Amino acid sequence: MPSTQSLRPVSLHAHAVNGFQPAALENLIHHLDGMAYRGRHDPERHMQFVSRGCLALCGYSAAQLTASSGGWMGVIHKDDRQAVAEALASSLRGNGRFALQYRIRTAGGQLRHVRESGVASPDGDGMVLEGFVMDVTSQQRTIRALAQAEMRYRTIFEHAQEGIFQSSKTGRYLAANPALARLYGYASPEELILNLSDISCQLYVEAGRREEFLRLMETAGEVVNFESEVYRKDGQRIWISENAHVVSSEHGRFLYYEGTVQDISERKHYQQQLEMQANFDALTGLPTAPCCTTG
C-alpha cells in the first residue's frame, strides 16, 4: 500500500517528495488499481479526495463521491455499515491504523468485496482518514470455492463406507475416517491414529508386507488391489485390499500416502473353500493325488 503521505491530494504538496514531482505523484495515485482517498472521520465518512480508481472500483466518479451527502458509508453494504463503524472505532482507539474488509454496492447494483487499510490523523478540530480500498471479490470467490470443496471432501471422507487414510513413510497414520476405524476395531479415528503408531509391526500379519507397499510406491507411485492379512485391535485377523497413491507438493516434495481400504475377508474365505474342495477329498479329508499311468 502506498504511504499515507502520498495519498493526500496533490494540492497539499508544494514540493517534490523523494525526487518525484507533484505531477508524477498525481499520475501514480490515479493509476493505482483501487481507490486512494482522504476523508473526514464523521459518521458518513465524507470524502475530500479520491483517486480515479474509484470509478472501476465502485462505479462512482470522484466528483460524485466527494459531493455525496451519504459519503463512503452510503456505498458500503447496509448490512456491513455497523460492523465497519465499530471496527474502525476500535482500531482508532489504538495506534490509529486500521484494516477492514467489507462489501460495497456499486453504482450498477453489483455486490463487491473490498479490503481497506489506512491511518487516522488529527486535522484541526477533527480527524481525517487516509487510506486505500481495493477489490478482493475474486479472492473471496476463490476462498469460498475452496471452503465448499473442502466441505464436500470432508462429507465424503466422514461418510464413506470404505476406509480412507493418509499415512507417512515412517508408518504412522496421519488421517483416517470413521469407516477405517471401524474396520480395524477402533472406537474412533483419533483412537486409531493414537494407538496404531507403527503400521509395519502392528498392522500387517506377514513380515515385510509394509516394505513391499513402500517398494511399490517408490517404483510405481501407487498400489492397486494390494491384498494383505492384517490384525484388528482385538487381535482378530482379517483380509484387506488397498488402493493408494503418493501425494506430493506442487514442487514434487513427498507429502504422504493416500488411499482406500476394503475388507475382503469374505471373498478370501470363499476362495480358500474352493481351493480346499479342489485339493482335498470331501469324504476322507486327504489331499487328492493326480492320476498317473504306468507304461
N, C-alpha and C positions, 0 to 999 in steps of 0.2 A: 504494500500500500504506500502511496506517496506520503511524504511528510506532511503534517498538518499545515506548516507554513506555506507549502506550495499549493495548498488547496484554497487559499484565500484569493479573492478576485484580484486580477492583475492591477486594478486601480489602487490597491493597498500597497503596492510596491513601487518605490520611486527609484530603485537602483537594481543593478544586476545581482543575482544570487548564485554563488559558486560558478561564476563565469557565464551563466545563462542570462540573456537579455529578456526583459519583460515579454516581448513578443514571442520569444521562443518558449517561455514558460506557459503562456496562454495557449499556444498551439499544442503543447504537450498535454495540458489539462483537458482540452476539448477533444482530444483524440483517445483518451482513456476508454477502455472497454467497460463502461459503467458510469456512474454519476458521482462526480466530486461536488461537494456542496459546502456552504456556510449558511447557518440559520440561527434564529433566536431559540433559546430554550424556554419556550412557552407551551401551554397545553396543545396548541395546534401545530407547533414546530414550523412557524412561518419561515420560508426560505428567503435569504438575502441574495444568494448567488448559487447557481447550479451550472454544471458544465453541460455541453451539448449532448453528452452521452445519455442525458435523461430521456431524450426522445425515443431512442432504441430500447431503453430500459422500461419505461412505463407508458410511452405514447403521448406524454405531455411535453410541450416545448418549455424552454427555460422561462420564457415570458409568462406562460400560463402558471407555472409552479410558483414563481416569485410573486405573482399578482393574486394567487388563490387565497380566499379567506379561510378555506379549510386547511391550508398548509399541507405539510407532508403527511400528517396524521390522516388527512382525508383520502390519501392514496392507499394507506395501509388497510389491509382487510379488516373489516369491522370486528371480526371475532378475535383478532390479534392485537387490537389497539391497547386494551387494558394491560395485557401481558408485556407489551413493548414499553409502555409508560412506566410500569413497575420495575422492569429490568433496567431501564435507563436510569431511573431514580436511584436504584440500588448501586449501580456502577458509579454514579456521580458522587455518592457518599464516600467512595473510596479514593482512588487516585485520579479520578476524572476521565479515565479512559473507559471505553465501552465497546462491546462486540455483541451484536444482536442478530438473530435470524428470525424472519417472519415472512408473511405473504403480503403481496400487494395486488390490487385490482387495476389493470391498465385502463387507459382511455377507451380501448376497444372492448373492455369487459373480460379480458383474459386474466386468469389467476397465475401468478408467478411467485416463486420462492426467491427471496433475496437475502444476502448477508451484508450487514452494515457494521463498520468499525470506525471509530473516531475518538475525539477528545473534546472536553469542555474547557472553556477558559473564561475568565471574567471580562466583561465589556461594559464599562460604565456602571449602571445600577443593576445590570442583569448578567446573564451568561450567554455565550454563543457556543454552538456546536459546529465543529468542522469534521468532516469525515468523507467516507466513500461507500457507495452502495453498489453491489454487483449482483447480477442474475446468477442464481445457483439452481435453477429449475431442473436442468438436465442432470446435475449431480444428484439432486433429490430423487429424480425418477430412477436413476441407477441404484441408489441406496434402497429404494422401495422394492425394485425388481429383485435385488439380491436378497432382501429380507423375505420376500414372498417365495423365492426359490429355496431358501434355507428352511422355511416353514414346511414347504411341500416335501423336501427331503427328510425333514425331521418326522413328519407324519408317516411317510413310507418306512423310515427306519424303525420307528416305535411300533408300528402295527403290522409289519411284515410277518408272514408265517414261517419264513426260513430265517436261520441265524445270519446276522450280518456283523462283521468285525473289522477292526483295524488293528494291526499288530506291528511291533518293532522288529528289527533284525535280531535283537538280543533275546527275543522270545517272551515279550510281555504284551498283553492286550492293552491297547490304548483306548479302544472304544468297543462296546458290544451292545446289541439290542436285547430287549426282553426275551425274544424267541431263542436267542443263543444261550442266554442264562437258563431258561427252562430246559433246553436240550441237554445242557451239561449238569443239570440238577441244582442250580443255584437259585436263591430266592430273588436276586436282582442282578442287573448288570454290574452295579457297584461291588457287590459281593464277589462276583466272578473276577473282576479286574483286580480286586484286592488279594484274593486267595490263589488264583491261578497265575502265579508270577513267573513260572518257568514252563513254557509250552512244551519244550523238548522233553523234559523229565516228568512233568506232571500230567500231560495230556495223552501223548501217544503211547500205545502199548508196545509197539515194535521199536526197538532201539534204532536210532539213526533215521527215523522217519522224518523228523523236523529238518535234519540235514539234507535229506532228499528234496524236501519242499524248498529249502533255500537254494539248492543247486539248480533246480528247475527255474526258479525265479531269476537267478543270476544269468542263466543261459537264454531263456525264452521270455522273461519278463512277466510270465503268467503260469498258472497251473489250471488244468481243466479236468474235471472229474477225478480229482486226486483222492482216492479212496484209502481210508485208514481205520484201524480199530483204535478206539480211544477210551479213556476212563472218565466216567461221570464222577461227581463229587462223592457219591456213596460207594465208589469202587466198582460199580457195575460197568461192564464193557458194552459198548455199542459201536456200530459201524457208521462212518460219516463219509460224505463226498464233498470236497471243497473246490470251489472255483474262485480264483483270486488273481490279482494283478498288482504290479508295482505302481505306486503313486509318487510322482516326482514334482518338484517345483518347476516354475517356468524356465529356470536356468539349468534344469537337469539334475538337481540335487535330490537324492533319495529322501522321501518323507516317511512312508510307511507302506505296509501291505494292506490291501483292502479286498474283502471277498465275502462269499456267502457259504453257508454250511447247511447240508441236508442230512437228516437221519435216514440211512439206507439199511438199517438193521433187518427189517422185514424182508427186503429183497435179498440180502446176503444169506439169511437163514433159508429162504426158499431155494436159492442156488445150491446151498450145502446139502439140502434134502435131495435135490435132483442128482447131485454128484454121488450121494450115498446110495441112491437107488440104482444108479448106473454101475457102481463099482462093487456093491456088496449084495449077496444073495438075500432076498427078503425073508426066507424061511430059516436059514442057518446063521445069517449074520456074517458069514465068511466072505472074504474077497472073492469076486468072480475071476476065474482064470481064463485066459483066451484059449480057444480050442487049438490043438496042434495035431498034426498028422505025421506019421512016420513013413518013410519011404523004403 
